[in-house]
Amino acid sequence: MHIADEILAGNRLGDPTPTPSEILRKEEEREWKDQEKVLENWSTKTNKELNLSLELAGIKAPPPKPHLRDRAVLSLIQMVYRKFMQAKKSQS
């Protein structure tokens, strides 16, 4: 029964039993991770709300649409290719 309890507790067979300070540290780390998640969610939500209010006030531009970004990248690539081909043609 002791072996089954150790396995269910997440301990490998042969590992020394954790000391009370190790157990306390693991519990504190688990709490910190929960607090980090809550803080990260809160800050993300707050930043989104702030960005939206700045956009509505006209202070900050809204993020560009993805398809516009793709078109801009494509036109930039085409422009660089044309200039490269012109330079190559002028060298010949």
DSSP file (Angstrom, degrees, kcal/mol; ACC not computed):
  #  RESIDUE AA STRUCTURE BP1 BP2  ACC     N-H-->O    O-->H-N    N-H-->O    O-->H-N    TCO  KAPPA ALPHA  PHI   PSI    X-CA   Y-CA   Z-CA
    1    1 A M     >        0   0    0      0, 0.0     4,-2.3     0, 0.0     5,-0.2   0.000 360.0 360.0 360.0 -36.9    0.0    0.0    0.0
    2    2 A H  H  >  +     0   0    0      1,-0.2     4,-2.1     2,-0.2     5,-0.2   0.893 360.0  51.3 -61.6 -40.0    2.9    2.3    0.8
    3    3 A I  H  > S+     0   0    0      1,-0.2     4,-2.3     2,-0.2    -1,-0.2   0.914 109.4  49.7 -64.9 -42.8    4.3    1.9   -2.7
    4    4 A A  H  > S+     0   0    0      1,-0.2     4,-2.6     2,-0.2    -1,-0.2   0.902 110.0  51.5 -62.9 -40.6    0.9    2.7   -4.3
    5    5 A D  H  X S+     0   0    0     -4,-2.3     4,-1.6     1,-0.2    -1,-0.2   0.902 110.0  49.4 -62.6 -40.9    0.6    5.9   -2.1
    6    6 A E  H  <>S+     0   0    0     -4,-2.1     5,-2.4     2,-0.2     4,-0.3   0.911 112.2  47.6 -64.7 -42.7    4.1    7.0   -3.2
    7    7 A I  H ><5S+     0   0    0     -4,-2.3     3,-1.4     1,-0.2    -2,-0.2   0.925 112.4  48.8 -65.5 -44.0    3.3    6.5   -6.9
    8    8 A L  H 3<5S+     0   0    0     -4,-2.6    -1,-0.2     1,-0.3    -2,-0.2   0.792 106.2  58.1 -66.3 -27.4    0.0    8.3   -6.6
    9    9 A A  T 3<5S-     0   0    0     -4,-1.6    -1,-0.3    -5,-0.2    -2,-0.2   0.539 122.1-107.3 -79.1  -6.0    1.7   11.2   -4.8
   10   10 A G  T < 5S+     0   0    0     -3,-1.4     2,-0.4    -4,-0.3    -3,-0.2   0.562  76.2 133.5  93.5   8.6    4.0   11.6   -7.8
   11   11 A N      < -     0   0    0     -5,-2.4    -1,-0.3    -6,-0.2     2,-0.2  -0.747  52.9-128.9 -94.0 139.9    7.1   10.2   -6.2
   12   12 A R    >   -     0   0    0     -2,-0.4     3,-1.8     1,-0.1     2,-0.1  -0.532  37.5 -91.7 -80.3 153.7    9.2    7.7   -8.1
   13   13 A L  T 3  S+     0   0    0      1,-0.3    -1,-0.1    -2,-0.2   -10,-0.0  -0.446 114.0  24.8 -64.9 135.4   10.1    4.5   -6.3
   14   14 A G  T 3  S+     0   0    0      1,-0.4    -1,-0.3    -2,-0.1     3,-0.1   0.218  89.6 127.0  93.8 -14.4   13.4    4.8   -4.5
   15   15 A D    <   -     0   0    0     -3,-1.8    -1,-0.4     1,-0.1     2,-0.1  -0.505  68.2-108.2 -71.7 143.5   13.2    8.6   -4.2
   16   16 A P        -     0   0    0      0, 0.0    -4,-0.1     0, 0.0    -1,-0.1  -0.424  41.2 -97.5 -68.0 149.2   13.7    9.9   -0.7
   17   17 A T        -     0   0    0      1,-0.1   -11,-0.0    -2,-0.1     2,-0.0  -0.445  48.2-102.6 -66.6 139.5   10.5   11.1    0.9
   18   18 A P        -     0   0    0      0, 0.0    -1,-0.1     0, 0.0    -7,-0.0  -0.316  33.0-120.8 -66.4 144.5   10.2   14.9    0.6
   19   19 A T     >  -     0   0    0      1,-0.1     4,-2.3    -3,-0.1     3,-0.3  -0.388  28.1-105.7 -77.4 161.7   11.1   17.0    3.7
   20   20 A P  H  > S+     0   0    0      0, 0.0     4,-2.4     0, 0.0     5,-0.2   0.862 122.2  53.8 -57.2 -35.3    8.4   19.3    5.1
   21   21 A S  H  > S+     0   0    0      2,-0.2     4,-2.5     1,-0.2     5,-0.1   0.885 108.1  49.6 -68.3 -36.5   10.3   22.3    3.7
   22   22 A E  H  > S+     0   0    0     -3,-0.3     4,-2.5     2,-0.2    -1,-0.2   0.907 111.2  49.2 -65.8 -41.2   10.3   20.8    0.2
   23   23 A I  H  X S+     0   0    0     -4,-2.3     4,-2.1     2,-0.2    -2,-0.2   0.922 112.6  47.9 -62.4 -43.9    6.6   20.1    0.5
   24   24 A L  H  X S+     0   0    0     -4,-2.4     4,-2.5    -5,-0.2    -2,-0.2   0.901 111.0  51.1 -63.8 -41.7    6.0   23.7    1.7
   25   25 A R  H  X S+     0   0    0     -4,-2.5     4,-2.6     2,-0.2    -2,-0.2   0.914 110.0  49.1 -63.1 -43.4    8.2   25.0   -1.2
   26   26 A K  H  X S+     0   0    0     -4,-2.5     4,-2.1     1,-0.2    -1,-0.2   0.895 111.4  49.9 -63.0 -39.3    6.2   23.0   -3.8
   27   27 A E  H  X S+     0   0    0     -4,-2.1     4,-2.0     2,-0.2    -2,-0.2   0.905 111.1  48.7 -66.0 -40.9    2.9   24.3   -2.3
   28   28 A E  H  X S+     0   0    0     -4,-2.5     4,-2.6     2,-0.2    -2,-0.2   0.902 110.0  51.9 -65.0 -40.7    4.2   27.9   -2.4
   29   29 A E  H  X S+     0   0    0     -4,-2.6     4,-2.4     2,-0.2    -2,-0.2   0.900 108.4  51.4 -61.7 -40.3    5.3   27.5   -6.1
   30   30 A R  H  X S+     0   0    0     -4,-2.1     4,-1.9     1,-0.2    -1,-0.2   0.909 111.3  47.4 -62.9 -41.9    1.9   26.1   -7.0
   31   31 A E  H  X S+     0   0    0     -4,-2.0     4,-2.5     2,-0.2    -2,-0.2   0.898 110.3  52.5 -65.6 -40.2    0.3   29.2   -5.4
   32   32 A W  H  X S+     0   0    0     -4,-2.6     4,-2.8     1,-0.2    -2,-0.2   0.908 107.6  51.5 -62.5 -41.5    2.7   31.5   -7.1
   33   33 A K  H  X S+     0   0    0     -4,-2.4     4,-2.2     2,-0.2    -1,-0.2   0.912 110.3  48.8 -62.6 -41.4    1.8   30.0  -10.5
   34   34 A D  H  X S+     0   0    0     -4,-1.9     4,-2.2     1,-0.2    -2,-0.2   0.924 112.7  47.7 -62.6 -43.3   -1.9   30.5   -9.8
   35   35 A Q  H  X S+     0   0    0     -4,-2.5     4,-2.7     1,-0.2    -2,-0.2   0.877 109.7  53.5 -65.9 -37.2   -1.2   34.1   -8.8
   36   36 A E  H  X S+     0   0    0     -4,-2.8     4,-2.8     2,-0.2    -1,-0.2   0.912 108.6  49.8 -62.4 -42.1    0.9   34.7  -11.9
   37   37 A K  H  X S+     0   0    0     -4,-2.2     4,-2.6     2,-0.2    -2,-0.2   0.927 112.2  47.2 -62.5 -44.8   -1.9   33.4  -14.1
   38   38 A V  H  X S+     0   0    0     -4,-2.2     4,-2.4     1,-0.2    -2,-0.2   0.931 114.6  46.5 -62.6 -45.6   -4.4   35.7  -12.4
   39   39 A L  H  X S+     0   0    0     -4,-2.7     4,-2.8     2,-0.2     5,-0.2   0.899 112.6  49.9 -64.2 -41.3   -2.1   38.7  -12.7
   40   40 A E  H  X S+     0   0    0     -4,-2.8     4,-2.5     2,-0.2    -2,-0.2   0.919 112.1  47.4 -64.6 -43.4   -1.3   37.9  -16.4
   41   41 A N  H  X S+     0   0    0     -4,-2.6     4,-2.3    -5,-0.2    -2,-0.2   0.914 113.7  48.4 -63.1 -42.0   -5.0   37.6  -17.2
   42   42 A W  H  X S+     0   0    0     -4,-2.4     4,-2.7    -5,-0.2    -2,-0.2   0.926 113.2  46.3 -64.6 -45.2   -5.7   40.9  -15.4
   43   43 A S  H  X S+     0   0    0     -4,-2.8     4,-2.7     2,-0.2    -1,-0.2   0.890 112.3  50.9 -67.9 -37.3   -2.9   42.8  -17.1
   44   44 A T  H  X S+     0   0    0     -4,-2.5     4,-2.3    -5,-0.2    -1,-0.2   0.935 112.9  45.9 -62.5 -45.3   -3.8   41.4  -20.5
   45   45 A K  H  X S+     0   0    0     -4,-2.3     4,-2.4     2,-0.2    -2,-0.2   0.921 113.5  49.0 -63.6 -44.0   -7.5   42.5  -20.0
   46   46 A T  H  X S+     0   0    0     -4,-2.7     4,-2.6     1,-0.2    -2,-0.2   0.914 111.4  49.3 -62.9 -43.4   -6.4   45.9  -18.7
   47   47 A N  H  X S+     0   0    0     -4,-2.7     4,-2.7     2,-0.2    -1,-0.2   0.895 110.6  50.5 -64.3 -39.8   -4.0   46.5  -21.7
   48   48 A K  H  X S+     0   0    0     -4,-2.3     4,-2.3     2,-0.2    -1,-0.2   0.924 112.2  47.2 -63.5 -43.0   -6.7   45.5  -24.2
   49   49 A E  H  X S+     0   0    0     -4,-2.4     4,-2.4     2,-0.2    -2,-0.2   0.906 112.9  49.0 -64.8 -41.0   -9.2   47.9  -22.6
   50   50 A L  H  X S+     0   0    0     -4,-2.6     4,-2.4     2,-0.2    -2,-0.2   0.928 111.7  48.5 -64.0 -45.3   -6.6   50.7  -22.5
   51   51 A N  H  X S+     0   0    0     -4,-2.7     4,-2.3     1,-0.2    -2,-0.2   0.903 111.8  50.1 -61.7 -40.7   -5.7   50.1  -26.2
   52   52 A L  H  X S+     0   0    0     -4,-2.3     4,-2.5     1,-0.2    -1,-0.2   0.921 111.0  48.0 -64.9 -43.3   -9.4   50.1  -27.1
   53   53 A S  H  X S+     0   0    0     -4,-2.4     4,-1.8     1,-0.2    -1,-0.2   0.878 111.9  50.1 -67.0 -35.4  -10.1   53.3  -25.3
   54   54 A L  H  X>S+     0   0    0     -4,-2.4     5,-2.0     2,-0.2     6,-1.4   0.882 111.2  49.4 -67.5 -37.6   -7.0   55.0  -26.9
   55   55 A E  H ><5S+     0   0    0     -4,-2.3     3,-0.8     1,-0.2    -2,-0.2   0.920 111.1  49.0 -65.5 -42.9   -8.2   53.9  -30.3
   56   56 A L  H 3<5S+     0   0    0     -4,-2.5    -1,-0.2     1,-0.3    -2,-0.2   0.848 110.0  51.5 -65.8 -33.1  -11.7   55.2  -29.7
   57   57 A A  H 3<5S-     0   0    0     -4,-1.8    -1,-0.3    -5,-0.2    -2,-0.2   0.605 113.8-120.3 -78.4 -10.9  -10.2   58.5  -28.5
   58   58 A G  T <<5S+     0   0    0     -3,-0.8    -3,-0.2    -4,-0.6    -2,-0.1   0.590  84.6 112.4  84.0  10.4   -8.2   58.7  -31.7
   59   59 A I  S   <S+     0   0    0     -5,-2.0     2,-0.4    -6,-0.2    -4,-0.2   0.835  76.1  38.5 -83.2 -34.5   -4.9   58.8  -29.8
   60   60 A K  S    S-     0   0    0     -6,-1.4    -2,-0.3    -9,-0.2    -1,-0.2  -0.943  83.4-123.3-122.6 138.4   -3.7   55.4  -31.0
   61   61 A A        -     0   0    0     -2,-0.4    -6,-0.1     1,-0.1    -7,-0.0  -0.527  33.8-110.0 -75.9 143.1   -4.1   53.8  -34.4
   62   62 A P        -     0   0    0      0, 0.0    -1,-0.1     0, 0.0     3,-0.1  -0.332  45.7 -86.7 -67.4 156.3   -5.8   50.4  -34.5
   63   63 A P        -     0   0    0      0, 0.0     0, 0.0     0, 0.0     0, 0.0  -0.343  53.0 -99.9 -63.7 145.7   -3.6   47.5  -35.4
   64   64 A P        -     0   0    0      0, 0.0    -3,-0.0     0, 0.0     3,-0.0  -0.297  39.2-102.9 -66.6 150.7   -3.3   46.9  -39.1
   65   65 A K     >  -     0   0    0      1,-0.1     4,-1.8    -3,-0.1     3,-0.4  -0.471  26.9-124.2 -71.1 143.8   -5.4   44.2  -40.7
   66   66 A P  H  > S+     0   0    0      0, 0.0     4,-2.3     0, 0.0     5,-0.2   0.872 109.4  53.3 -60.0 -38.2   -3.5   41.0  -41.4
   67   67 A H  H  > S+     0   0    0      1,-0.2     4,-2.1     2,-0.2     5,-0.1   0.852 107.4  51.9 -69.2 -30.9   -4.4   40.9  -45.1
   68   68 A L  H  > S+     0   0    0     -3,-0.4     4,-2.3     2,-0.2    -1,-0.2   0.889 109.1  50.7 -67.9 -38.0   -3.1   44.5  -45.5
   69   69 A R  H  X S+     0   0    0     -4,-1.8     4,-2.4     2,-0.2    -2,-0.2   0.921 109.8  49.9 -64.3 -43.5    0.2   43.4  -43.9
   70   70 A D  H  X S+     0   0    0     -4,-2.3     4,-2.4     1,-0.2    -2,-0.2   0.907 110.9  49.2 -62.6 -41.8    0.5   40.5  -46.3
   71   71 A R  H  X S+     0   0    0     -4,-2.1     4,-2.5     2,-0.2    -1,-0.2   0.899 110.7  50.7 -64.4 -39.5   -0.2   42.7  -49.3
   72   72 A A  H  X S+     0   0    0     -4,-2.3     4,-2.1     2,-0.2    -2,-0.2   0.909 110.8  48.6 -65.0 -41.2    2.5   45.2  -48.1
   73   73 A V  H  X S+     0   0    0     -4,-2.4     4,-2.4     2,-0.2    -2,-0.2   0.922 111.6  50.0 -63.9 -43.6    5.0   42.4  -47.6
   74   74 A L  H  X S+     0   0    0     -4,-2.4     4,-2.4     1,-0.2    -2,-0.2   0.917 111.0  48.0 -62.1 -44.0    4.3   41.0  -51.1
   75   75 A S  H  X S+     0   0    0     -4,-2.5     4,-2.3     1,-0.2    -1,-0.2   0.872 110.8  52.3 -66.7 -34.9    4.6   44.5  -52.7
   76   76 A L  H  X S+     0   0    0     -4,-2.1     4,-2.4     2,-0.2    -2,-0.2   0.922 110.0  48.3 -64.8 -43.5    7.9   45.0  -50.9
   77   77 A I  H  X S+     0   0    0     -4,-2.4     4,-2.4     1,-0.2    -2,-0.2   0.920 112.1  49.4 -62.1 -43.4    9.3   41.7  -52.1
   78   78 A Q  H  X S+     0   0    0     -4,-2.4     4,-2.5     2,-0.2    -2,-0.2   0.903 110.4  50.4 -63.0 -40.9    8.2   42.5  -55.7
   79   79 A M  H  X S+     0   0    0     -4,-2.3     4,-2.3     2,-0.2    -2,-0.2   0.928 111.5  47.4 -63.8 -45.0    9.9   45.9  -55.5
   80   80 A V  H  X S+     0   0    0     -4,-2.4     4,-2.3     1,-0.2    -1,-0.2   0.905 112.3  50.5 -63.1 -40.9   13.1   44.5  -54.2
   81   81 A Y  H  X S+     0   0    0     -4,-2.4     4,-2.7     2,-0.2    -2,-0.2   0.913 109.7  50.1 -63.8 -43.1   13.0   41.8  -56.9
   82   82 A R  H  X S+     0   0    0     -4,-2.5     4,-2.5     1,-0.2    -2,-0.2   0.930 111.8  47.5 -61.0 -45.1   12.4   44.3  -59.7
   83   83 A K  H  X S+     0   0    0     -4,-2.3     4,-2.4     1,-0.2    -1,-0.2   0.890 111.8  51.0 -64.2 -38.2   15.4   46.5  -58.5
   84   84 A F  H  X S+     0   0    0     -4,-2.3     4,-2.4     2,-0.2    -2,-0.2   0.930 111.2  47.3 -63.5 -45.0   17.6   43.4  -58.3
   85   85 A M  H  X S+     0   0    0     -4,-2.7     4,-2.5     2,-0.2    -2,-0.2   0.877 111.7  51.0 -65.7 -37.3   16.7   42.4  -61.8
   86   86 A Q  H  X S+     0   0    0     -4,-2.5     4,-2.4     2,-0.2    -1,-0.2   0.917 111.7  47.4 -64.8 -42.5   17.3   46.0  -63.1
   87   87 A A  H  X S+     0   0    0     -4,-2.4     4,-1.4     2,-0.2    -2,-0.2   0.898 113.3  48.4 -65.3 -39.3   20.7   46.0  -61.4
   88   88 A K  H  X S+     0   0    0     -4,-2.4     4,-1.1     1,-0.2    -2,-0.2   0.895 111.9  49.2 -66.6 -40.2   21.5   42.6  -62.9
   89   89 A K  H  < S+     0   0    0     -4,-2.5     3,-0.2     1,-0.2    -2,-0.2   0.883 109.5  51.7 -66.8 -38.8   20.4   43.7  -66.4
   90   90 A S  H  < S+     0   0    0     -4,-2.4    -1,-0.2     1,-0.2    -2,-0.2   0.784 106.9  54.0 -71.1 -26.1   22.5   46.9  -66.2
   91   91 A Q  H  <        0   0    0     -4,-1.4    -1,-0.2     1,-0.2    -2,-0.2   0.793 360.0 360.0 -75.2 -28.5   25.6   44.9  -65.2
   92   92 A S     <        0   0    0     -4,-1.1    -1,-0.2    -3,-0.2    -2,-0.2   0.484 360.0 360.0 -72.0 360.0   25.2   42.6  -68.3
